């Protein structure tokens, strides 16, 4: 059994920016040399959101509306400043586990991995990919 970890970084444009990270995760899987196993994709940020879904602008707008309405930015939270971003990350989770088959991500036909920015301002983000298997 082998384990391979690597990181990649990128910039976001601010609140609700959606960044397709699928290609970067696929690159990490290829670099691992592992053909069968799992890939763990982890956002090392307390305000990071990684989703696994299809890219549909209407669906992403629904997601933004849900996040905005459920956890609006602003006052009224006990945690100062950015509680809304922390709560969004708690609900949507900062990690995903994807099967690896034949050295590639085992994604469904329409599935891709996306980072959704929960913070109001642009941020530099870092994602860790750990591939485990044979």
Secondary structure, 3 states (H helix, E strand, C coil): CEEEEEEEEEECCCCCCEEECHHHHHHHHHHHCCCEEEEEEEECCCCEEEEEECCCHHHHHHHHHHHHHHCCCCCCCCCCCCHHHHHHHHHHCCEEEEEEECCEECCCCCCEEEEEECCCCCCEEEEEEEEEEC
